[in-house]
Amino acid sequence: DTGVSQDPRHKITKRGQNVTFRCDPISEHNRLYWYRQTLGQGPEFLTYFQNEAQLEKSRLLSDRFSAERPKGSFSTLEIQRTEQGDSAMYLCASNGEGAREQFFGPGTRLTVL
Amino acid sequence: AQKITQTQPGMFVQEKEAVTLDCTYDTSDPSYGLFWYKQPSSGEMIFLIYQGSYDQQNATEGRYSLNFQKARKSANLVISASQLGDSAMYFCAMRGRSGGSYIPTFGRGTSLIVHP
């Protein structure tokens, strides 16, 4: 399978804990996006990488959130000191230079107790 | 700021009939792209169709067509010959420049149920 993969698919954590999610884009894609989707809403943009450079960050991305893409391949999204409001589906997407559509992964569902 | 509005929380259609899902948008950027994605209950977003702001003709992809009315700032999705497998959430999205940033914006979605 050469689609976008995300790990883990589900994460349950206690408030105050740190969590880290991984996204592996389609191998030839140099652009990678992170989104958050809560129940009944569309995806909300969090951040965007072109190769290893983080080019855009949403104001939604508080100081507790950090994302990296150190070698321009996979990316990690870390949430520190999780809060119940962080409970959501975290989606990763990728595309290539000049491409229009984004290819989405299956998402990581985070539940903060 | 750019905004996508989907006013239909839910739509019902009978199998084999056509259905239109509404989407209006707002942006100050003259160059933008409009997208529709499908999200089945499994959760994965699936790209359906794209319309560029300078495209002269409405986009079509198989049973999907986009009714683009630039003056009205609307980009409705038309699904012809609905199938049971079309039951899903449908999201309209836009990619354009807002406040110096090039950020994708999604609507709240429309739930489509196709019944036999």
Interface residues (C-beta under 8 A of the other chain):
Chain A: Y33 Y35 G40 Q41 G42 P43 E44 F45 Y48 E56 S58 M89 L91 A93 R100 E101 Q102 F103 F104 G105 P106 G107 R109
Chain B: I4 G33 F35 Y37 S42 G43 E44 M45 I46 F47 Y50 G52 F91 A93 S101 Y102 I103 P104 T105 F106 G107 R108 G109
